[in-house]
Amino acid sequence: MFGDKSIMSEKGNCIGYAARDPSGVLSHYEFSRRDLGTDDVSIRITHCGVCYADVIWTRNKHGDSKYPLVPGHEIAGIVKEVGSNVKRFKVGDHVGVGTYVNSCRDCEYCNDGLEVQCVKGSVFTFNGVDADGTITKGGYSSHIVVHDRYCYKIPDNYPLASAAPLLCAGITVYAPMMRHKMNQPGKSLGVIGLGGLGHMAVKFGKAFGLNVTVFSTSITKKEEALSQLGADKFVVSSDQEQMKALVKSLDFIVDTASGDHPFDPYMALLKTGGIFVLVGFPSEVKFSPASLNLGMKTISGSITGGTKDTQEMIDFCAAHGIHPMIEVIPIQYANEAIDRLTKRDVKYRFVIDIENSLK
């Protein structure tokens, strides 16, 4: 079935993998990318990370999927052409594209390099409606054309396969960590959940000189957390004795868990003035007002970051040798990868080798 060109819905200048309906099953698809504009960069995609967003929209979990849908918003590749106005990039540059490809470019947030918070809404890299009315199609494809504002320079010495997960998983934890000054050596950080986002929070925490404690429901992750990722402590969150021992000991907590879980036990672990950042999407957030008020605590939400933070994060990872832990796969394995992702059976990010498998 894979690579069977008889099932393509239309001819075009780009090949990819698309879901046709809420089953989410991906298969070969040909379509057309827009012509290169004066401010655009055309990128030959070499790698694309597999994110839970790919599950959500290929399977229409939010009820707004526009089929055929080409997922993928952790994109890394090589510039193959630039528009006449483009000065930041040249042919051959290594670049990345993240979760959005357009915004109004004129509101207070866009002007501040926080395009992801654009007042008019940023345009998602896939399943979004672009300025010309077309539906955006993501990185499970051979190339993409993007306004140069939403491209990031990847240093030549940083592997493109490693760069891909930075564009969503990495920036989703880096942006709030920087916003809340979680880069103060000697302070203490708790990380809830050890998946694609959580393992990057641990890596950033250690690079910032923090004392890092990982909280997980699974004891099986203890060895990886401590020996592979360098966390200082590992706590099974259901163990009340372990949790009690850490009351009022943490300066910061980054919560990456999307499954439903209680919040009060974690709020109790924060010191006075401590900061709790939620980047996951549980079905509800419920805690006692006393958990927040009595210790002057802050609870904050965050999604991905703006263009300024994203470029800064990529440069930081290259300078400090921070690489996500990845499993590189061919595009033909994408359906199995998405199934495994729903079962949390990945350490810690699938990355599709687009250039060597998508033909």
C-alpha positions in Angstrom: 0.0 0.0 0.0 2.7 2.5 1.0 4.1 4.4 -2.0 1.2 3.2 -4.2 0.8 6.2 -6.5 -2.5 5.0 -7.8 -4.2 6.3 -4.6 -2.9 9.9 -5.0 -5.8 12.3 -5.2 -4.1 14.9 -7.5 -0.8 15.5 -9.3 1.4 18.3 -8.0 4.9 19.5 -7.3 5.2 18.0 -3.8 4.9 14.5 -2.5 3.9 13.7 1.0 1.8 11.5 3.3 -1.7 12.5 4.1 -4.7 11.3 6.2 -7.9 11.2 4.1 -10.4 10.8 7.0 -10.7 10.5 10.8 -9.2 7.0 10.7 -6.0 9.0 10.5 -4.3 6.5 8.3 -1.5 8.1 6.3 -0.7 7.2 2.7 1.1 8.6 -0.3 -0.3 11.9 -1.6 0.7 14.4 -4.2 -0.2 18.1 -4.1 1.0 21.5 -5.1 2.9 24.0 -3.0 2.5 27.7 -3.8 5.0 29.4 -6.0 7.9 31.1 -4.3 7.0 34.7 -3.3 9.5 37.6 -2.9 9.7 37.0 0.9 9.6 33.2 0.8 12.1 30.4 1.4 11.6 27.1 -0.4 13.0 24.3 1.8 13.9 20.7 0.9 12.7 18.8 3.9 15.2 16.3 5.3 13.5 15.5 8.6 10.2 15.9 10.4 9.4 15.2 14.1 6.3 13.3 15.1 4.3 15.3 17.6 1.0 14.5 19.5 -0.5 17.3 17.4 -0.2 14.9 14.4 -2.4 12.4 16.2 -5.0 15.1 17.2 -5.5 16.4 13.7 -5.1 13.3 11.5 -7.8 11.7 13.7 -10.0 14.8 13.9 -10.0 14.8 17.7 -10.9 18.6 17.7 -13.5 18.2 15.0 -11.9 20.8 12.7 -9.6 18.6 10.5 -9.5 19.5 6.8 -8.8 16.5 4.7 -6.6 15.5 2.9 -4.4 16.4 5.8 -0.6 16.4 5.7 0.7 16.6 9.3 4.1 17.6 10.7 5.3 20.8 12.4 8.8 19.9 13.5 10.5 20.5 10.2 14.2 20.6 9.4 15.8 20.9 6.0 17.9 22.7 3.5 17.1 25.9 1.6 16.7 25.3 -2.1 15.5 28.7 -3.3 14.9 32.1 -1.8 12.7 35.1 -2.9 14.2 38.3 -4.1 13.7 40.1 -0.8 15.1 37.4 1.4 18.4 38.5 3.0 18.6 36.2 6.1 19.0 32.9 4.2 20.7 31.6 1.1 20.6 28.4 -0.9 22.2 25.6 1.1 21.5 26.9 4.5 20.2 24.5 7.2 16.8 25.8 8.4 13.8 24.8 10.6 10.1 25.5 10.5 7.9 25.1 13.6 4.3 25.1 14.6 3.2 28.2 12.6 3.9 29.7 9.2 2.1 33.1 9.3 0.7 35.8 11.5 -0.5 39.4 11.1 3.0 40.8 11.6 1.5 44.0 12.9 0.1 43.5 16.4 1.9 44.1 19.7 2.8 40.4 20.0 4.1 40.0 16.4 6.1 43.3 16.9 7.6 41.8 20.0 8.7 38.5 18.4 5.8 36.6 20.0 4.0 35.7 16.8 2.6 32.5 18.3 0.3 34.9 20.4 -0.7 37.0 17.4 -4.0 38.9 18.1 -5.5 37.6 14.8 -4.2 34.1 15.4 -1.1 32.6 14.0 -1.5 30.3 11.0 -0.7 26.7 11.9 1.9 24.9 9.8 -0.7 22.3 8.9 -4.5 22.3 8.8 -4.5 26.1 9.0 -5.9 28.6 6.6 -3.1 30.7 5.0 -3.3 34.3 3.7 -4.3 33.1 0.2 -7.1 31.0 1.5 -5.4 27.6 1.0 -5.1 25.0 3.7 -1.5 24.6 5.0 0.1 21.2 4.7 2.9 20.1 7.0 6.3 18.5 7.0 5.4 14.9 6.1 6.3 16.0 2.6 9.2 16.6 0.3 9.4 20.4 0.4 7.7 23.5 1.9 7.5 27.2 1.0 7.4 29.5 4.0 7.7 33.3 4.5 11.3 33.8 5.8 10.1 35.3 9.1 9.0 31.9 10.2 12.2 30.1 9.3 15.1 29.5 11.7 18.8 29.1 11.0 20.2 25.8 12.2 23.9 25.9 12.7 25.8 23.7 10.3 27.3 21.6 13.1 23.9 20.7 14.6 22.3 17.5 13.1 19.1 18.2 11.2 17.5 15.1 12.7 18.1 16.5 16.2 16.9 19.9 15.3 13.4 18.8 14.2 12.0 18.1 17.7 13.3 21.4 19.0 10.8 23.2 16.8 7.8 22.1 19.0 8.9 19.9 21.9 12.0 22.0 22.7 10.6 25.5 22.4 7.4 24.5 24.3 9.4 24.0 27.5 12.3 26.5 26.7 10.1 29.5 26.2 8.3 29.5 29.6 11.5 28.4 31.4 13.2 31.6 30.1 10.1 33.8 30.7 10.0 32.8 34.3 13.8 33.0 34.8 14.2 29.2 35.3 17.9 29.6 34.3 19.3 30.5 37.7 22.1 28.0 38.6 21.5 26.3 42.0 17.7 26.6 42.0 15.5 23.5 41.9 13.2 22.3 39.1 10.5 19.6 39.1 9.5 18.1 35.8 6.2 16.2 35.6 6.1 13.6 32.9 9.1 12.2 30.9 8.0 12.3 27.3 9.1 14.4 24.3 8.6 17.7 26.2 9.6 16.4 29.7 13.0 15.0 28.6 13.8 18.4 27.0 12.8 20.2 30.2 15.3 18.0 32.1 18.1 18.7 29.5 17.5 22.5 29.6 17.3 22.4 33.5 20.7 20.6 33.7 22.2 23.0 31.1 20.9 26.0 33.3 22.6 24.5 36.4 19.4 23.5 38.2 18.8 20.7 40.6 16.3 18.6 38.6 13.7 16.2 40.0 11.6 14.1 37.6 8.1 13.0 38.6 6.6 10.0 36.8 3.9 7.5 37.3 6.2 4.8 36.0 9.2 3.4 38.0 10.5 2.0 34.7 11.7 5.5 33.7 13.9 5.9 36.8 17.1 4.6 35.2 16.8 6.7 32.1 15.9 9.8 34.0 18.9 9.5 36.3 21.6 8.0 34.1 20.8 9.0 30.6 19.2 12.4 31.2 21.2 13.4 34.2 18.3 14.2 36.6 19.3 14.5 40.2 16.2 12.8 41.7 13.4 10.6 40.5 10.0 10.4 42.3 7.1 8.0 41.6 4.3 10.6 41.9 1.9 8.1 43.4 4.2 7.4 46.4 2.9 9.7 49.1 6.0 9.3 51.3 8.4 10.4 48.5 6.1 13.3 47.7 5.8 14.4 51.3 9.6 14.4 51.6 9.8 17.2 49.0 7.2 19.6 50.4 8.3 23.2 49.9 11.6 22.2 48.2 11.2 23.3 44.6 11.5 26.8 43.0 9.9 25.8 39.8 7.8 23.0 38.3 7.2 22.4 34.6 4.2 20.1 34.0 4.2 18.3 30.7 1.6 15.7 31.5 -1.5 15.7 29.4 -3.3 12.9 31.2 -5.6 14.0 34.1 -3.8 14.2 37.4 -4.2 16.0 40.8 -2.5 19.4 41.1 -2.6 20.1 44.9 0.1 17.5 45.7 2.5 19.3 43.3 1.6 22.8 44.4 2.6 21.7 47.9 6.1 21.0 46.7 6.8 24.6 45.7 8.6 27.0 47.9 7.1 30.3 48.8 6.9 32.3 45.6 7.4 29.2 43.5 6.3 29.0 39.9 4.2 26.2 38.3 4.1 26.2 34.5 1.5 24.0 32.6 2.4 23.1 29.0 0.3 19.9 28.8 -3.5 19.7 28.1 -5.3 17.7 30.8 -9.1 17.8 30.5 -9.3 20.0 33.6 -7.1 21.9 36.0 -8.3 21.8 39.6 -6.6 22.9 42.8 -7.4 24.5 46.1 -7.1 28.3 46.3 -5.0 27.7 49.4 -2.5 25.9 47.3 -1.9 29.1 45.4 -2.6 31.8 47.9 -0.8 30.7 51.0 2.6 30.5 49.5 2.3 33.4 47.0 2.6 30.9 44.2 2.2 31.5 40.5 0.6 29.1 38.0 1.2 29.9 34.4 0.2 28.4 31.0 2.3 28.3 27.8 2.3 26.9 24.3 5.2 27.2 21.9 7.3 30.3 21.6 7.8 33.3 19.3 10.4 33.5 16.6 12.9 35.3 18.8 12.8 32.7 21.6 12.9 29.8 19.0 16.1 31.0 17.3 17.7 31.7 20.7 16.8 28.1 21.8 18.3 26.6 18.7 21.5 28.5 19.1 21.6 27.6 22.8 21.3 23.9 22.0 24.0 24.1 19.4 26.3 25.9 21.8 25.8 23.5 24.7 25.5 20.2 22.8 21.9 19.6 23.8 20.3 17.0 21.6 16.8 15.4 22.0 16.8 11.7 22.3 15.3 10.5 19.1 14.3 7.4 17.1 14.7 8.0 13.4 12.2 6.2 11.2 11.3 6.0 7.5 8.0 7.7 6.4 6.6 4.2 5.7 6.6 3.6 9.4 4.6 6.8 10.2 1.3 5.0 11.0 3.0 2.6 13.4 4.9 5.5 15.0 1.7 7.5 15.6 0.1 4.3 17.1 3.1 3.9 19.4 3.0 7.6 20.3 -0.6 7.2 21.6 0.7 4.4 23.8 3.7 6.5 24.9 6.0 3.9 23.4 8.8 6.2 22.3 12.0 7.5 23.8 11.5 10.3 23.4 10.7 11.6 19.9 10.2 9.9 16.5 11.9 11.8 13.7 11.0 10.9 10.1 14.0 10.7 7.7 12.1 12.4 4.9 15.0 12.7 2.4 15.9 9.1 2.4 12.5 7.4 2.6 9.9 9.7 0.9 10.1 8.9 -2.8 
